[in-house]
Amino acid sequence: MAGRGEGAGGSPAPASVRLASPTGRWLVLTTVLGSSMALLDSTVVNVALPRIGRDLGADLAALQWTVNAYLVTLAGLILLGGALGDRYGRRKVFVIGVVWFAAASLLCGLAPNAGVLIAARALQGVGGALLTPGSLALIQASFHPDDRGRAVGLWSGFGGIGAAVGPFLGGWLVDGPGWRWVFLLNVPLAAVCVPVALRHVPESSDGRADHGRFDALGAALGALALALLTYTLIEAREGSLVVAVTGVAGVAAAVAFVVVERRRPDPMMPPDIFRSRQFTAVNLVTLCVYAAFGGFFFLAALQLQVVAGWSALAAGTALLPTTVLMLLFSARSGALADRIGPRIPLTVGPLLCAAAMLLMLRVGADAAYLTDVLPALLVMGTGMVTLVAPLTATVLASVDSSRAGLASGINNAAARAAGLIAVAALPLLAGMGPEAYRSATEFDRAFDKAMVWCAGVLVLGAVVAVATVRRPVPGCARPECRRHGSVTTPPLEGRRI
């Protein structure tokens, strides 16, 4: 599909767009706008949680579901979303995803109660699963090979800036117009993105994807297992028969997912990809570190507002150093790992992040930013810089280059699943009651326990890395997204076109 020349209607054919052309600039703008919608929501919602809880009369479980309903559908369907774009047209599926995401965002912004908000967040995750892989796939399928690397760099760089702006913007909206605008902001973004995409972005698809059937059953079982297990962890403090039955059903759904994937001729998550010990090992490290990150960023925004008494704007701005460090130094970290191998970075990085979690024990009532919060976030950012780029590179290097996009998608989904399980489990492990976020004393005590749990999981990740990760073989696939700003998921690499 790497044709040159002009397509129908005078539009550049796939894989022929030049970055300096008007179409190239429109294409970058469109994909950045689309991916930023999903990326912004992944960072700003945490900052808005205390205000959402007060306005809607929601308990802690409802706040957990406000985060996790989105992650359940996104993690469960993101691989399917990429496959739909390959078969039916990447632009088409991307535009559907943007419209779907905006409509669900509107419903979030208008939600009269927590139940409607949670349902709308689940719908948002479906839209995110369509647009997130599609944004990068459009760039990789449309740009001329000579310009593709720079285009991906612009996409990831501007996306990282969006991630950095997210907590600040979210805090400003919560303290100003109100938390509903955290979601309503997506509507005008979509209103710009969709017409530009339809007018200026060339369509592309993968002819190889026309054969075989979609693994819709596998995607449904995966999402169902995540939803049931998440419900069990969030509601486990009730200890009811319903919770126990739900837990058993969740395990059964997970087993059924594995069985279906093993028997299907075209599975969403081919089991044989895990025959690579390196791939399996790095995904275990991913589960550990991104469980800790997901739990940390969920609880830290609450700690700064509930216990330290900061405004939403101050809490959101306080978390910026981690993202800024990632943006500035992730590419250099990847280059260093190329020279020394991934084992040391994937061991040292989690240990630095574990130290940062323990430093967060200093953050309590009357916490000072410069002496209590900033040191922990700088150590956290340094640890994330150290490990994220080598982790992605090792994932890609552990499989055949033709499966690099699939490997990255699995790794990205694993990170999201780890985050949602952490958000569900940490309050339970730390002993947080349903109204814990309304009491500064109770929440502070539970937050300290949660940080110790996060530190322990990160140390486990470091142990797995030092015991199992080895230097990749020469000539393997390398990441195209050199710069990365998301603190809750690793970079998503697309199919090699």
Buried (B, 14 or more C-beta within 10 A) or exposed (E): EEEEEEBEEEBBBBBBBBBEBEBBBBBBBBBBBBBBBBBBBBBBBBBBBBBBBEEBEBBBBBBBBBBBBBBBBBBBBBBBBBBBBBBBBBBBBBBBBBBBBBBBBBBBBEBEEBEBBBBBBBBBBBBBBBBBBBBBBBBBBBBBEEBBEBBBBBBBBBBBBBBBBBBBBBBBBBBEEBBBBBBBBBBEBBEEBBEBBEEBBBBBBBEEBEEEEBBEBBBBBBBBBBBBBBBBBBBBBEEEEEBEEBBEBBBBBBEBBBEBBEEBEEBBBBEEBEEBEBBEBBBBBBBBBBBBBBBBBBBBBBBBBBBBEBBBBBBBBBBBBBBBBBBBBBBEBBEBBBEEBBBBBBBBBBBBBBBBBBBBBBBBEEBEBEEBBBBBBBBBBBBBBBBBBBBBBBBBBBBEBEBBBBBBBBBBBBBBBBBBBBBBBBBBBBEBBBEBBBBBEBBBBBBBBBBBBBBBBBBBBBBBBBEBBEEBEEEBBBBBBBBBBBBBBBBBBBBEB
